[in-house]
């Protein structure tokens, strides 16, 4: 093995992944020329400058770096490879020159017999990569094809095969040889081993033997070998001798159970042979291959492979082309001038009318034309290929149909067309209304038939009289969307139907399609704007545009094409809600678009399509109010009673939104526009919904549609009687009790619309309050009705007196643990707590400037306290930190309440001469900011981002309601509403206009850590930092602990050590920092959520040496007692491990503290948990090892016991070992306390 391959191994995949790490997206960046031409050519020259024989000059990493540098640039032009063309010859010349040199050197030159080194592999790879990007057919034009290169190149290929070189090298050599095989000289004159007396050419024999060995490969070299063999066999000097031999060899191999790769290689070679060879040479062997194809089709191994089936179809069609005389059918339809420019030029209109579009009758040649019998087998095989399940097979069969039909007589070709048309009618049944039912047809058959029709049409083989029969099938294909199980089929059928319509534009004159224009234009427009798939909408739009440009007979074509372009129809919302209403503005398309929506889109199987279709229907309906009232609304009302859930869902939403839109646009009452029967039917839509559709599988969609329907009719002030209104309220109330959170939100919005239009009685209000009581059993009803209580407009005089009861009930629901009057303990569910907070926020938001008129100070204080309590909710269940839902809802509530109430306080203070008692005190402002700052540095990314957003919103809120950016240029800006200390310093950390990614810990903690100097927010911030730095997430812990350690290490120890020019700037000292940590420990004692991270942070600070800096200034005894208290009766291994590490850090203080801690550690050495014993031993060993400058016999003995003992043994065996450590550590062994004494002490 060459030395270069033995060098350092590195991760190639990681380097490849890094190529796309810059966010390059080929669909977003387009260029007008080869921007990197100079760079690529220079790097190619650098690559080609190294010798390709002998030891490589670059190591493995350098070679890969050079390769990846070129790949990363050239790959950017994969979608615009034509931009390489001006520089392609230069690029190929740079690479082929050293390749030619090395080929001659190692075969007949000075380095004969030596292998090519790794630099040569890289040169061949780059040549292959360029050919992959641009295509080998383009690259081969620039390869040399001199006679002197043939034998050395072939000999080099044989050596590469022997040395098992890279497949890219073999591929390019075979492509190069396939080009050189085309030289016009007799190969016998080139072969140095040839004999004049023999018909055989030794060089060709060797080439055939070598090339055949590649036909069983699985890579690209197999394809190149097929091309090389085909070029070789179709030469005039080789075809007589070698072609029949190869065919017989192929038959023998195919009948002897070859592997699938070899079978693909042989068939691919035969396809190339029949494409490149002369008909006179191929005819003798063509008939014999039919039996081979029949044999292959009988083998399941071959027919289960899509590539094999494609090659069978391709070879069959080329056999048919070989058997038929080469000619262009005289009977085909000829449009004449197909120039788009001519079609758009008005002065040529008269000329275009005179263009010959006649169809020739059968000529004498057709009458005397004899079609071989084998053609029937070929056509039958192609017809079966059109039904195949693989797209590549159907596409090949469709092209074959077009090519063969072009050589057939008119009558026979017409029979072929008729057979293709019959594919559309397979398994199609007629419905009672006379419409065809395509639910049972095969989408593969329709796709293949559509492709075949497009190919025939494009070639002029589909005569105009056939269009009347074809176009109804094509219109059905354009709308082919059949649900099969949980998914839909038919997108490929619709795509191929668009291709058919596109081919019509290029094949026929306007007068031929004139009678079909209305159907085609309407259907293409409907598919362009209403199809589910983006590629179908774009394909249909392209077909419409082609017809507009080439025919000019589609109504309003230019106006529509300018709006319904590639990009506008690419977005489903833009297509449905912008483009479709614009096109519906033209009367020629409006009715058909509405009918298409009613028949296909509103009942669509995809819920997202149904919802956006309902919005589109509402926008289109208002363009013709009379038609909407007389036809659209009655039709929607009728189908809304369907038992099909999809149809019912779409119809309910569309009916509600359409009625609302029509009501808003109509200037006269709808009772005068809509018939009385329809109005009654609309009112009975909701009451008539069967009960079984409201529960069970899929009921959530029906309930969602019902809620949207009810909300729309309520907002439209629809006239309903009491029974209908009761059914509406029953649906909404039962939906509020559903388990799905999105459904509850929709129901609460519907509840708001109902209450706003039809009022709510006190009894119903009491029912809502009862549903959210703590002792309620229905947890989901508690959650839903909590949301509903927040949707009532308490500014209304009818409901103003209820606000206190509603808010107090919601506040009770937000509490985590609730003690009932009888002493029973109830737990409010997290969803209910979150929704209760959201409901209170909605109430505050709706009250707006009337907040202080409706809500008393006591109620406002209760609301603020509720938000504060919500920010302290850290409840956890099997879903994780569910308390974060409540915390985020509380923060969003503060974002609404604080600026609003602060502005009202400001206005009341400045409007009144008397002393005004504010709703929010200065302490409240500071507490709000402190709690938000704590959330801003905690561990959940989403919560941090929410907190930062709220802080910015509150910080920059102004007394006049404007934002900071709006008034920053004004000479006298209004005041900020937030009355919190050090606001200016906090605003520097939370800038208004600057983008900060608060989801990234690295960006957050470096900004916020400096705020620890502010005493008003220090406690909250330090708590947040502690929880993050002592957490479990590796990236979060790394960034938080690094920022905290760096900050603490730079703190002055005491106030006397401060060095500051500005005494007004608060600065934290190390002693104060230690006191704050112990304050957290005292405040949250018993809450492991805080205590365990705190212990981890203490361990981190001792390990970094920060805490040891204040050894002489700080009393660590309380900290030792705190750690000891956490180990007492503790069964949490993580907590005990953190205590052990903190103990070891405290041991660095020395003195009595060290002795007391060592006693505790020795006690933990015989802990019941083996894991704790092992952790204690390891930590003690590391700590004692680091504290001894020079080892003593005692310290060595201690280390030996700690490290060499098996601490997994039973405690009875370990206690004597532990006791040996007391004297070695100069400690007095504690005396055991009698049990009775201990019990009395307790």
N, C-alpha and C positions, 0 to 999 in steps of 0.2 A: 504493500500500500504506500502511495506517495507520502512524503513527510507532512505535506500540508493538511492531510486529513486527520492526522494524529494530534493536531494542536487543540487548543482550548475549545471545549464544547459550549455552545451558548444556545439560548432559546430562540430558534428561528421564528416560531409562531408569534412570540411576543413582539419581535421586530416587524413581522408582517402586519400585526394588528396596529402597530404604531403608525403605519402608513396612513390609515384612515382616521387617525386620532385628531387631525386638524379640522374635522367636521366637513371634509370635502363631500359634496353630493353632486354627482354628474348631471342630475336633472335640474339643478338650480344654477349651475355655472355654465355659460356658453361663451365660446370665443369666436372671433371672426377670422383668426389666423393662428398659426403655430407659434404661440408666445414663447415657448421654451426651446426654440430651434437651436439657438446658439449654445445653450447649456447642454442639450442632448448631444449635439455633434461633438462638442468638446469632450464630454464624458465617454462617448463612443470611441473617439480617437485615443483617449487615455486607456480604455479597456483593450483596444487592439494593439497598443504599443508594446505590450509584454510578450516575451517569447512563449509560444504555445507548446514547446518541447523542452524537456528538462525540468529541473526543480522550479516550482513556482516562486516568483519574487514576492508575492503578497501572501499573507497568512489567511486562514479561513475567514476570520472576522472581517478583514479588509476587503476580501473578494465579495463577501455577502453585502457589505456596506455599499460597494460600488454597484452591485446588481440592484439592490433595493432602491438606491438613489435614482437609477434610470427607470425602474418599474413604476415608482411613485409618480414620475412625471408623465411618462407615456400613457399610463393607465387613465389619466385624466381625459384623454382624447378617444376613449373607447366608443363614446357615443357620437363623436365627430371625427372619425378616423380619416375622412377625406382631407382634413386640414394638413395631414402629414404629406400629401402627394407632392407638393413642390420640393420637398427636401428628401423624399424617399430614395431617390437614386443615389444621392450623396451618402445617406445613412447606410444603405445596403453596400455600397462600394467600400466604405470604411471597414465593414465587417467581413466582406467576402474576400478581400485581399489577403489578410493573414490566414483565412481558412484555406484558400487555394495553395498558399505557400506551405502550410503544414501538411496538406494532403500530399503534395509532391515530395516533401522532405521525408516523411515517414514511410513512403512507399517505394520511391525510386531515387531519393536524394541522399544527403549526407547523414540523416538521422534514421535511415531505413531500419525498420524493426522496433524502434522505440515508440512507446505509447504517447499519446497527447496528454499534456498535464491539465491541471484544473483550470488554468486560464483559458484553454481551448474550450472546455465545457461551458464556461461563462460566455464566450463569444458566440458559440452555437445557441446557447439559451437566449441571448438577446436577439439573435436573428429570428429565432422561433417566436419570441414575444412580439416582435414587430409584425411578423406574419399573422400572428393571432389577432393583433389589434386591427390591422388593415385588411387581412385576408390573403391567403397564399396565392390566389389568382392574380392579385395585383403585384405581390412581391416577386413572383417568378419572372415577371417581365424584365427585372433588373439583374437577374442572375446570369453569369457567363455561360455560354453553351459552345465551347470550343471542343474540337475533336480530341485534342491532347488531354483533356480533363477526364474523359470517360473511364478509361481503365484505372488510373490512380484513384479516382473517387470511389469506384466500386471496390477496389482493393482496400481502401481506407474504411469503407462501410463494413467489410468482412472482418477487419481487425477490431472495429468497435463492437461488433457482435461477439467476438471471441472474448474481449475484455469486459463485456457487460457494461458498456458505457451508458450515458444518460439517454433516455428515450428521445429527448429533444434533439440530440445530435443525430440519431438515426432518422428521425422524421425529416429534418432539413436535408440530409444527404439523399434520402429517397425522393423528396420533392425536386431536388436539383437533378438527380439522375433521370426523373421523368421528363424534365425539360430537355436534357441532352439527348434523350432517345429520339427526339423529333428531328435530329439533324438529317439533311437530305442525302447523306452518303451511305453507301452499302456498309453494314456493320462488319461484313466479312473482310472488307478492305482495311478496317480499323483494327480488327482483332489480330494480335501478333501470333496467336496460336492456330489460326484458321488454316484449312486445307482447301485447295481449289477443287479436289476430287469429291468432296463431301458437301452435301446440302446443309449440314448442321454447322452451327457457329459456336465454338467452345465458349466464347465470352457470353453469348446469350444463354447457353446451357447453365453456366455458373450463375448468371444473373437470375434466371428463373428459379434455380434451386435455392438461392439465398433469399429471394423475395418471397417465395412460398413459405419460408420458415417464419415470416412475420405475420402471415395471415391469421395465426391463432393467438395473436397478442390482443390484450384488452385495451390498449392505448391508441393514441393518434397515429403511431407508426404503422398500425394495420391499415388505416385509411390511405396513408401515403404509399404503402406497398401496393394496394389495389390499383391506385392510379399509375404507379410505375409499371406494373405488369400489363395493364391495359394499353399504355403507350407502346410498350415493347411488342405486344402481340398484334397490334393493328398496323404495324409497319409493313410495307409491301414485301420486304425481303425476309420477313419472319412469319407472316400470317399463314402462309401455305403449310409450313411444317409445324410450327409451334402452337398455333391456335387450336387445331383439332386435338392435339395432345393435351393441352390444358383443359379443354372441355371434358375429355374423357377422364382425365385425372380428377377433375371436380366432381364428376358423376360418381366415380369410385369412392372418393372421400365422403361425399354426402350420404352414400348408402352404407357407410361403415361406422355409423354412430359417432360423428365428430363432436367436439365440444362446441358450445354455442358461439364462441368467439370465432372459431375457424369457419363455421357455417356462415356467419355474418361476413367475414372477410372474403370468402369465395363468391357469395352472391353479390357483394359490393363490386368485386372485380368484374364479374359478368355484366353487371349494369354499366360499368365504365366501358367495357369492350363494345357493347351494343350502342353506346352513345358515340364512341370515337371511330368505330370501324366502318369500312365501306360495305354497302348493302350486298354487293355481289359476293363478297367474301363471307358475309355473315349468313346469307340465306341457307347454305347447305347445313349449317349447324343449328339454325333457329328451330326447325321442326322437332329436332331431337330433344330440345330443352323443355318442351311442353310436358313430356313424361316426367322429367326431373321435378318440375314445379308441382305436378300432381302428387308425386311421392312425398315431397317436402310438406305439402298441405295435409298429408295423412299422419304426420308425426306431431303428437301433442307437445313434445319438447320444443319444437320450432315454432309452432303456432301460438305458444304462450308468451313469446317474446315480441314486443312491439316493433323492435328494429328489424327482426326477421320478416314480419308481416309487411312492413313498409318496403323492404327490398324485394319481396315476392311480387308485390303490386307494381313496383317500378320496373323490375325485369320483365314482367308480363306485358306491360304497356310498350316497352321498347322492342319486345319480340313482335308485338302487333304492328308497330311502326315499320319494323324491318320487313314484315310480310306484305305490307301495303306499299303501293308505289308512292314515292315522294311527290306530292302535289298539293296545291291549295284549292279547296273546293270552289268551283265556279259558281255554285248555287248560293253561297253564303251571302248574308246581308252586308252591303257596303254602304257606309254612311257617306263616304266621300271626304270632304274637307272636315277635319276634326280639330282645327286650330281654335284654341280658346280665344286668342286675340281677334281672329276673324269673326268669331261669334259675337264678340262685344263691340265690333265696329259697325256702326250704323250704315256706312256707305256700302257695305258688302251684303246688305240684306237682300237686295235683288239677286245678287249672284248666288247666295245660299239657297234661294228658292229653286234655282235651276240645277243644283248639284244632283248628280244621278244617285238615286237611292233605290234603284230597281234591283230586283232579285232575278238573277239569270235562271232560265229554265234548264231542264236537264240537257246537257250537251251530248254530243255523239260520244265523247270520251266516257261519260257516265254510263251510257247504254252498253258500251263494250267492256265496261270495267268489271272484272271478276274478283269477288272478295273470297279469300281463302276461308276454308271451314274453321281453321284454327282461330279466326278472329272472333267467332262466337264464344269460344272458351275465354279468350282475353277479355271480351266485354262482360261476360258473366263474372269473371274474377274481379274486374273493376267495380261492377255493381255491388258485389259482396264487400269490397273494400270501402264503399261509401257507407256501409252499415257498421263498419268496425268500431269497436269501443275506443280505439286510440286515434287521437287527432292527426298524428303524422301519417297514419295509414289513409285516413279519409282525404286528407289534403293531397297526397300523392295520387290517389285514385281519381280525384276530381280533375287534377291537371292531366292525367292520362286520358280521361274521357274527352276533354277538350282537344287534345292532340290527335287522338285516333278519329274522332268525329270529323275533323278537318280533312281527312283523307277518304272518307266514306262517300258513297253515292247519296243523293238527296233523300231517297226513300228510306234507306237503311239508317241514315243519321236521324231522320225524323222518328223512326222507331226507337232509337236510343233515347231521344229526348222524351218520348212518351213513357218509356220505362223509368226514366228519372222522375217524371211527374208522378208516376204511380207510387214512388217511395213516399211521397207526401200523404197519400191516402191510406197507407198501411196502418191498421189498427185505429182508424179514425171512425167514430160513430156519430150518428146524427141525433141531436137532442130533440125533445118534443117540439121546441120552437123553431126547428129547422137549422139551428146553428151547429157547426161541427164541434165535437168533443175530442180534444187532443190530450186528455189526461192519461190515456193509455199508450200513447205513441212513444217511440224511442227517440230521445233527443239526439242520439248519435246518427240515426238515419236522417233526421231532418237537417242536421248540420251538414252531413255529407252531401245530401241532395242540394242544399242551398249553395254549397261551394261549387258543385258541378254545374249548376245553372249559371252561376256567376262566370265560370270559365267559358262556358258555351256562349254566353251573352257577350263577353269581352272579345271573343274571336269572331263574332258575327254569325255564329252557327245556330242561334236561337232566332228563328224567323218571326217577324212581327205578328203573324196570325196566331202564334202560340201565346202571346202576352195576355190575351183575354183569359186564357185558362190558367196561366201561371200567377198573375198578380194577386188574385185572392189568397193563394197559398203563401205568397211572400208577405202579404199584410198580416196573415196569421202568424208567420214566423217572426215578424217584427215584434209581436206581442206574446211570444211563446215564453211562458214562465209557469212551470208546473211544480207544485210542492210534492216532494217525495220524502216522507218521514219528517225529520227535523230540519231539512234543508230544501233548497230549491234547485231545479235544473233548468237549463235553457238559455243561459247567458251566451254560450257559444252559438246557439241557433240564432239568437237575435243579432249577434255580431256578424255572422255570415249573411244574414238577410240584409243588413246594412251594406255589406260588400256587393250584394246583388243590385241593390238600388244605385250604388255608386257606379257599377258597371253599365247600368242602363244609360246613365248620362254620357258615357264615353262611346256607346255603341249605336244609339238611335238618334234620329232627328226629332225635333219637337213635335212634328205632326204625327209621328207614330205613337208617341206617349200622350198626346193631347187628351184623348178620352179617359186616360187613367190618372191625369194630373191631380185631380181633387183627392182621390183616395191616397195616392202616394204622398202628396205634400202634407196632408193632415196627419197621416200615420207617422211619417218621419218627424214632424214637428212634435207630436205627442211623445214619441220615444226620446227625442232629443232633450226634452225638459222633464219627463216624468219617469224615466227608467231608473231602477234602483242602482245599477252599476255605472260607475263613472266612465269606464271605457266604452260602454254601449251608448251612453249619452253623447260622448265625443264622436263615436263612429257614425251615429245617426246624423249628428250635426254636420260632419264632413260629407256624408252622402247628400244631404240637403244642399249644402254649399256647392257641391259639384254639379248638381242638377240646376241650381240657380245660375251658375256661371256658364254652363255649356248649352243650356236650353233657353233660359230666360222666360219660362212660361209658368213658373211657380208664383202665385200671388204674393206681392209685397216681399219678394225674395231678398232684395238688397237691404231693405230696412231690417229684416229679421236677421240676416247674416251678420250685420254689424253689431247686433246685440247678443245673439246666441253664438258666441265664438267659443274657441277651444277652452278658454279659461273660465268664462262665465258659467258654462254648463258643467264644468268640472267640480264645482262646489254644489252640493245637493240643496242647501238653503238658498243659494243664489239662483239656482236653476228653477226651483219650485216657486220661490216667493218673489223673484224679480223678473226673470226672463219669461216665465209662463204668463204672468199677468200682462206683461208688455205685448206678447204675441196675441193673447186673448183680446187685446184692444182692437184687433182686426176682425171684423164680423165673419170673414171666410173661415177662420180657425176657431172662433170662440165656442161654438156649439160642440164641435168635435172634441175639443180639449175637455169640456165639461163632461161629455159622455164617456171619454176615456177615463177621467177621474172616477166617475161613478162605477164604471164596469170593472176596471182593472186596478186602480191605485188605492182607492179608499178601502177596498176589501183585501188589500195585499197582505201576504203572510208575514211581512216584516213590520213590527210595531212602529219602528222609527219612521218608515215610509208612510204609514197610515197617519201618523201625527202631523208630519209636515204636509201631507196631501190635504188634510183638513184645513190647515192654514191657507194653502193655495186655493182651495175651493172657496173659502170666504173672500179672498181677494178678487177672484174672478167673478163670483156671483154678483158683486155690487156693480159690475160693468153693465149688466142688463137686469134691472130689478124686476121687470115684468116676467121675464123668463125664469128668474130665480124663484119668484113666488108661485108661478104657475107650474113649473116643472121640477126645478132642482130640489126645493124643500119637500114637496110631496114624494119625490123619488127617494130622498134620504130618509124620510119618515117611514116609507114602506120597507126599505132594507134594514132599518134599525131594529126590526123585529125578527131578523134572521136568527136561526139557531146556531149558525156558524159563528164561533166567538170572534174570529178575525173580522168578519163582515159587520157584526153588531158593534164591535169596538170602534172601527173606523167610522161607521155611520153615525154613532152617537156623538163622537167628537165633532165630525163635520157638520152635523145638523145643528148642534149648539152654537158653533162658531159662525156658521152661515146665518142663522137667525139673528145673532147678535150684530153681525156686520150689516145685514140688510136693514135691521131696525135702526141702526145708527145712521145709515145713508138715506133711508126713505123719509121723504118730507110729509107723506100722508100716513095715517095709521095703517098698520099691517092688516087689521081686520078688514080694511077695504081692498086690500091687495090679495090676501090669502083666503081661500074658501073656508067656510065654517067647518066643513068636514076635516080639512087638513089641520085646522087649529085644534080641533078636538083630538085628532090623532096624535098631534105633538104633545098635548097634555097627558095622553095616556101612554106615552113611550116609557117613562120610568115606572109607573105602576104595573105595566104589563110585563116587566122583566121577570122571567121565571126564577123562583127561589134557588133552584139548583145551580144557576149560573153565578150566584153571589157567594158561593162557598165551594171549596174544593179546588182542583187543579185549574189554573187559568183565571180564577175569579178575580185576582188582583187587577187584571187588565180591564175586565168589565167594570169593576168598581171605579177604577181610575177614569174610564170613559164617562161613567154616570156622573161622577163628581164634576168633571170638566163641563159636561152637558148642563148640569144644574147651575153651575156657576155662570156660564154664558147666558142662559135664559134669565137668571136672576139679575145680572148686570143689564140685560136688555129690558128689564121691568116687564117680563112676560105675564100676561094675565092668566092666573090659574085659580081654581077653586080650592076649598079647604082640604078636600080629600087628596088632591094632587100634591098640595103643599105638605101635608102630613107624610106622604110617601117620600117626598124629597128629603124631609128632615130625618125620616127613619133611615134612609140610605146613608146620609151623611153621618148620623150618630153611630150606626153600626160600622161604618168605615173607620171612624175615629178609634174604634176598638180593635182594629186589625193589627197584626204583628209587624207589617212592613212599615218602616219609618218613612220612606218617600210617599207611601199611600196616605199616611197620617198627615203629612204636610199638605198634600193636595186637598184632603178632606177639610183641613183647617182653613185653607183659602176659600173653599166652597162655603164653609160655615160663615166666614166673614161676608161673602156676597149675599147669602141668605138673610143674615141678620140686618145688613144694611138696607135691603129692599123690603123684606117682609117682617121685620122686627123679631124680637124674642121675648117671650113672656117670663115673668118672675119664676114661674114654676119650672120652666125649661132652664133658667139660670141656676136655680137650686139643684136641678138634676146634674148640671155640669159640676157644681161645687161638690156634690155628693160623690161624683165619680173620681175626684182627685183626693178624697179624704185618705189619711194615712192607713186606716184599717181596711181599705178596699182590697179585694182579692184579685181584681182584674188589673194586672200590672200594665197591660197594653192600653186599656181604657184610661187608666190614670195618665199615661203618657199622652194619648191623643187629646183628651179633654183639657189637659193642661195647655196644650197649644191653642185649643179653641177659645179658652177664656181670654187669651191675649189678642184675639181677633175682634173683640167687641170694641166699638168706638165709644169710650166712656166720656167723651166730650158732649155727647147727646144728653139732653136734659132727662130723658127717660132712663138712662143708665148711669148717670153721674153718681147717684147715691150708692151704687153697687161696687164702686171701685175699691173701696177700703176692704170689703169682704173678699173680693176677688184676689187682690194683691196679697192679703194676709193668708188666704188659703194656698196661694201659689208659693209663698215664702215657706210655709210649713212643709210643702211638698219638696222644696229644694233641700231640706235638712236631711242629712245622711241617716242618723238614728233618731227616731221619734218615740218618745214615751207617751203612751196613751194614758187616759185618766185612771183606768183600772190597774195600771202598773204593767200592762203587757207592752212588749217592745216591738215596734214595727220598723221595717227598713224600707225607705223609699227607693225605688228602682232607679238605676242611673239614667235610663232613657227619660223617665218622668222628671228627674231632677234637672236634666239638661233642658227639656222642653218647658219646664216651669220657669227657668231662668230666661229662656228665649221669649216666653209669653210676657213676662214682666218688661223685658226690653221693648217688645212691640208696643206695650201699653204706654211706656215712656215716650217712645218715638211718635206715636199717634197724638198724644196729648200736646207735644211740642210747646208752643208759647203759652198754652193754657195749663201747663203742668202745675204751677204754683196755685192756680185757681182751684184745681180739682184735688190735688194731692196735698195733704197737710205736712207740716214739718216732721211730725212723728212717723208718718207713713214713708216720707222720703228717707228718713234715717233708717227705717227698717229695710227699705230697698237697697240702700248703700251697704248696710250690714250684710244683707243677703249676698251681694256681689263679693264682699270681703270673705265671707264664709265659703263661697264657691271657689275662690282662689286658693283655699286651703284644702280642697277636696282631692285627696290622693288615693281614693279607693281603687282596689284591684280585684279582678276576678279572672276567670279562665281566658278572657279576651285580652288581658293585659291591663294597662293603666287607663281604666275607663273614667277615672276622675278627670283626665285631660279634657274629656268632652265638656264637663261642667266648668272647668277652668277657662277654656276657650270661650264658652258662651258667656261667662261672667266678664271676661275681658272685653268682648264685643258689646256687652251691656254698658260697661263703664265708658266705652268709646262714645256711646249715644248719650248717656246720662250726664257725665261730668261737663262737657262743653255746654250742653243745653242749660243745666241748672246754674252753672257758673255765669253764663250770660244773663240769665234772669236775675241772679243775685246782683250782678254788676249794674243792670238797668234799674233795679229797685233801689239800690244804694244811692245812685246818682240822681234818681228822680224824687227821692223823699228827703225832706229836711230832718226828719226825726231819725233816731237811732234805729237802724234796720237790722234785725237778726237774720243773718244769712242761713240758707239751707245747708250750705257746705262750709265748714270752718276751714281755717288754714291747716289744721291738723289733718282734716279729711283729705285735703289736696296732697299733703306730703305722704300720707298713708297710701293713697292711690298710686302715686308714682313709685313708692318703695316696693309695693307688692308687684307692680308691673315689671320693675327692674329685676326682681327675683325670678319671675317667669321668663324673663329675657335671657337668663343664663342657665336655665335648667336643661334637662337632658333630651327632651323630645324636640326634634327639629321643627316640626309643624307648630308646636306651642311657642317656641322662641320667635318664629316669624310672625305669628299672630300678636304676641306681646309687643314686638318692635313696631309693628304697624299701628297698634293702638297708641303706643307712646308717642310716636310721631304725630298722629292725628290730634292727640290731646295737647301736646307741647305747643303746636303751632296754631291751635284754634284761637281765634281773636274775638273780641267782644262784639264786633259787628257781624259775625258769622262768616267772614271771608277767610281764605287761607293766607298763609304767609307769603306765598309767591305772588298773589294777586295785589298785595299792597306794599311789596318791598321797595317799590320805586316812589311811593308817595312820601311827601315831606313830613306829614304828621300821621304816622300809622296808628291804628287803634291798638289798645293794649291786648296782651295775651290774657286769656281767661284763667290760666293755671297760676295759682298763687303758691308756688312751691319754692323752697330754698334751693339755691345753686342751679336755678333753671338754665342760666347761660352756659354753665359747664356741661350740663346734660345735653343741651342742644348741639354742642360741638361733637358729642359722641353720636347723636342721632340727627344727622343733617337732613334737611328737607329735600333738597334737589339732588343730592348725590345718591347713586345706586349702591346699596349695600346688600349683599346676599346673606340674610340672617339665617339661612338654612345651613351655612357652612360654619362649623365650630371654629376653624382657624381664623375666620374673619370677625366672629362675634366677640370672642373672649379677649382678644388683644385690644379691642376698642373699649369694652366695658370695665375691664379690670381696674382702670385708673379711678373709677367712681368709688372704689372702696375707701378712698381718702375722705369721702363725705360722710360725716357721722350720722346724718339723718337717715341715710339709706344703707349704711354699712351692714347692719344686722341682716336685712333682707337679702342684700347682694351676696354676703358671705355664705348665707344658707344655700342660695342657689349654686354658688361656686362649689361648695362642699358636696352637694348632691351629685353634681356633674363630674367633679374630679375624682370622687370615690365610687363612681358607678361601674358598670360592667362593659359598656361599649368601648372597644379599644380606641377608636379614633377620637371619640369624645373625651375619654379620660386623658389621652395623650395631649390634646390641645389645652384642655382646661387645667390640667395639672402643671403643664409647662408655663402657662401664663401666670398661674397663681404662685408657683415657686419663684419665678423671676421677679415678680412684684414683691414678694415677702423678703427675698434676699437683699433687696435694695432699701428696705425700710430702716429708719433709725431705731435704735434699741429703745431709747427713752426720749422724752421731750427735750431733754438737755442736749441730746446729740443732733438735734435738727439744725440744718443749715439752709436757711431760706431767706431771700431778700424780701419776701412778701409775707409778713406774719399773719395777714388775713386769710391766706390760703390754707385750708385745713390739710393736715398731713397725719396719716396714721403712723403709730409707732409699733414696734414689734411686741412690746408688752401689752399694749391695747389690743393688738391682734390676738395674742394668747388669751386675753380676758374675754374677747368676743367668742372665741372658739368654746371656751368653758361655759359661756352664757348659753350658747346653742345646746351644749351637752345638758345643761340643767333644764332648759326650756323644753327640750324634746326627749327627755329621759323616758325610756320605755317604748319609743317609736323607732323600731329598727330601720325604717325607711330613711331616717336621718342619722341614727347612731352608727350604723355600719359604714356608710360613706365617711362620716366624721373620723372614725378610727382609721380608715384607709388614708385619709388626708393627713392625720397626725403621723402615721408611719412614713408617708411620703416626705413630710417636712423634716422629720428627724433624720431620715436617710439622706436628704439633701444638705443637712447641717444647719438649716435656717433656725430651728428652734434652739439649737445649742448656743447660738450667738448671745442669748439673753440668760445664760446659765446663772450669772451672778445677780441678775436684776429681777428674776421672776421666781415665784414660789410654785414648784411643780408638784407639791404634795397633793393638792386637789385633783390634779390630772391623774396621778397614780391611783387615788381612791376611786375616781370615775372609771378608769379602766378595770380596776379590780371588781367593782360592782357589776360590770357588764359580763364578767366571766362566771359570776355566781349563779348556779343552777341553769346555765345556758346550754342549750342543745343544738344551737345553730353553728355548724362547723365553719362557715364563712366568717361569722362574727368572732368566734374563738380564735381563728387564724389571724384576723386583723388585730385582736387584742395581744396575741403573742408577739406579732411584729412590732406593735407599739411599745410593748414592754421592753423589747430588745433595743428599741431606739432610746427609751428613757434610761436604760442602763449606762448609756454613754455619759450621763451626768455624774456618775460615781457617788462615793460617800454612802450615807445611810439609805438613800433612795435605791442605789444599786443593790444593796444587800436585801432590802425588802422585796425588790422585784425578782431577784434570784430565787428567793424563797417561793414566790408565786409561780415562777417558771418550773421549779422542781416539783411543785405540787401538780402542775399540768403534765409533767412527764409520766404520771401514772393516772392520767385521765381515762375514763371508761372507753373513749373513742380512739381506736388505733391511729386514725388519721391525725388527730390532735397530738398524740404522742410523737408521731413522726415529725410533724411540723415543729413542735417545740424543740425536739432534739436538733433538727437542722438549723433552726433559727439561733439556738443557743450556741451551737458550734461556730456559726458564722460570726456572731456577736463577740464571743470570747476570743476567737482567733484574731479579730481585728483590734481588740483592746489590749493585747499583750505584745509589747515591743520585743522582748526576748523570751523565748519559750523556756519554761521551767519543767522539772519532772512532774509537778502537780498539774500544770496546764496541759502537758502532753497526755497525762493519764485521763484527765477530763475529756479531752478531745477523742481519745481512743474509746472511752465508754460511750460517748454520744454518737460516734459514727459507726462503730463496729457492732453495736448491740442491735438485736432484732426487736424493734419496738412494737411488733405485731404479736408478740408472745402474750400469754395471759398476764394480768396485772400482778398476780401472786409471784411470778418469776421475775418481774421487772422491779418490784419494790426494793429488793436488796441492792440491785444495781443503782437505783436512784439514791439509796441511802449512802452509798459509797461516795457520792459527789459532795455531801455536806462538808466533811472535813477537808476535802481537796479544795473547796471554794472558801474555806475559813468561815463556814456558817455553822450556827448551832441548830441542830435538828429540833424542830418544834415538838413539844410534848403532846401526845394525844389527849384529847378532852374526853372525859367519861360521858357516856350517853345520857345519864340522868342529869349531869351538869348542863349538857348542851340543851336538853329539853327544858330545863328551868330557865336557862338564858333566853330561850325563845319565848 
